[in-house]
Amino acid sequence: MNRPLSIRPPVRPRAVLTPLLLATLLGACTLMPAYHRPDAPVENRFAGDAATHASTTAVADIGWRDVFTDPALQQVIALALDNNRDLRVAVLNIEKARAQYGLERAALFPTINAAASESASRTPADLSSSGRAVTARNYTATLGFSAYELDLFGRVRSLKEQALESFLSTAEARRSTQISLIAEVATAWLTLASDQDRLRLAQETLKSQHSTYQLTQRSYELGSASALSLRQVQTSLESARVDVESYSAQVEQDRNALVLLVGAGLPASLLPQGLPDTRLAAASPLATIPPGLPSDLLQRRPDILQAERDLRAANANIGAARAAFYPSISLTANAGTSSARLAGLFKGGSGSWSFVPQITLPIFDGGANRANLDIATISRNIYVAQYEKAIQTAFREVSDALAQRNTLGRQLEAQEALVEASESSFRLSQARFDNGVDSYLSVLDSQRTLYSAQKNLIGTRLSRWTNLVTFYKTLGGGWVEHSGAPVGTELATREP
């Protein structure tokens, strides 16, 4: 019997893999188009920016603890960062994208497997050439890889680049989620504080109206007040009672909204008792700091960076679509040992190997490759438009925040003056009614004007605070906890 060619398994796999590795190194070209960042479709200056010089301190570098200085609000924000479910989903999406990138990167290398098998068969006597039943066994042990694609035209590399950009996009989405979460928590906390102020105002008004109603009712019983005056006071009393119930429900809804944002229960000690003094808002660095240049948004707004990462991913996908027009080369190889007896599996002369290269050249596909390339190109153009829209949206948000900031200070002063004038008018109307000069209708009008002015003052104070929150968010603030802290070092590396 002829002895098979003796091949030592430890040597032959290396001989097979050497040309494979050389081919892999040579396959470094890619058909992915060069990326060029689209020009920003906005002006070089924010609308409403009255500053004569650019800011030396980027708003995004100011820590959120230095912006929101109330200790209770700081604790609420910290709880939200630990418990908010949307933020958890954003973090998990990063891990999912990281794993997807790992899959695409792994495709650049062959998957080497070791396998051992036994096959046994029995041939009955009437089918055997010897007239006797024959049992045959075969034992094999191999090391090799199957259908490994040589990335000569960069298809796999383009897909890897697409997965990388998608991973970095989800990382930017996580930053954007955190920035939005901090702004939403601060806004919800301030809204709850303002509605508590409104509820307190309504309760004080109800108490005052109830006292007035009792006095008027006694006067009516003594015949010194008319039934009309009594009903007018009662109208004011019931209106105040309606507001008390309405704001009581609103406060509960605000508290529920805040708990949902935080993702955990809130102790009463962390709930606001009322809006902070607006003098603290005026003293905030955000109240006067210039916004910087519009180009800064391209580097600091995570939603813009996310849109650009998506654009880069779509650009990489074009390379994969282009590579489909070119030949595809795949290799299957293994080396090992085979024997009819288990004891002879690793003896000399039992070596075996196989090497199966395959080349696939697209000739006719009914236009599928062309359609896929068109889809990839159009998708890239869509992401260009979305990237430009993200810049325009950010530009508008900053401009709106600036426009409101420039007028809120003066609006607050005017509203405070209106409250003072309304209080004076109410006192004069009350005095004239007490002296019998005017009817209670003038008192009622003055009181309603004062009540409306006081509610509007609370709303203006809330707007003053929420404008600072919006300004901070629109310029990418909220990612760092303390001013001067390093920003997002995990995004500084090129690959995960």
Stockholm file with secondary structure:
# STOCKHOLM 1.0

chainA/1-496         MNRPLSIRPPVRPRAVLTPLLLATLLGACTLMPAYHRPDAPVENRFAGDAATHASTTAVADIGWRDVFTDPALQQVIALALDNNRDLRVAVLNIEKARAQYGLERAALFPTINAAASESASRTPADLSSSGRAVTARNYTATLGFSAYELDLFGRVRSLKEQALESFLSTAEARRSTQISLIAEVATAWLTLASDQDRLRLAQETLKSQHSTYQLTQRSYELGSASALSLRQVQTSLESARVDVESYSAQVEQDRNALVLLVGAGLPASLLPQGLPDTRLAAASPLATIPPGLPSDLLQRRPDILQAERDLRAANANIGAARAAFYPSISLTANAGTSSARLAGLFKGGSGSWSFVPQITLPIFDGGANRANLDIATISRNIYVAQYEKAIQTAFREVSDALAQRNTLGRQLEAQEALVEASESSFRLSQARFDNGVDSYLSVLDSQRTLYSAQKNLIGTRLSRWTNLVTFYKTLGGGWVEHSGAPVGTELATREP
#=GR chainA/1-496 SS CCCCCCCCTTTHHHHHHHHHHHHHHHCCCCCCCCCCCCCCCSCSSCTTCCCSSCCSSCGGGSCHHHHCCCHHHHHHHHHHHHHCHHHHHHHHHHHHHHHHHHHHHHTTSCCEEEEEEEEEEEECGGGSTTSSCEEEEEEEEEEEEEEEEECTTSHHHHHHHHHHHHHHHHHHHHHHHHHHHHHHHHHHHHHHHHHHHHHHHHHHHHHHHHHHHHHHHHHHHHTSSCHHHHHHHHHHHHHHHHHHHHHHHHHHHHHHHHHHHHTSCCCGGGSCSSCCCHHHHHHSGGGTCCCCCGGGHHHHCHHHHHHHHHHHHHHHHHHHHHHTTSCEEEEEEEEEEEESSGGGTTSTTCEEEEEEEEEECCCCCTTHHHHHHHHHHHHHHHHHHHHHHHHHHHHHHHHHHHHHHHHHHHHHHHHHHHHHHHHHHHHHHHHHHHTTSSCHHHHHHHHHHHHHHHHHHHHHHHHHHHHHHHHHHHTTTTSCSSTTCCCCGGGTSSCC
#=GC SS_cons         CCCCCCCCTTTHHHHHHHHHHHHHHHCCCCCCCCCCCCCCCSCSSCTTCCCSSCCSSCGGGSCHHHHCCCHHHHHHHHHHHHHCHHHHHHHHHHHHHHHHHHHHHHTTSCCEEEEEEEEEEEECGGGSTTSSCEEEEEEEEEEEEEEEEECTTSHHHHHHHHHHHHHHHHHHHHHHHHHHHHHHHHHHHHHHHHHHHHHHHHHHHHHHHHHHHHHHHHHHHHTSSCHHHHHHHHHHHHHHHHHHHHHHHHHHHHHHHHHHHHTSCCCGGGSCSSCCCHHHHHHSGGGTCCCCCGGGHHHHCHHHHHHHHHHHHHHHHHHHHHHTTSCEEEEEEEEEEEESSGGGTTSTTCEEEEEEEEEECCCCCTTHHHHHHHHHHHHHHHHHHHHHHHHHHHHHHHHHHHHHHHHHHHHHHHHHHHHHHHHHHHHHHHHHHHTTSSCHHHHHHHHHHHHHHHHHHHHHHHHHHHHHHHHHHHTTTTSCSSTTCCCCGGGTSSCC
//
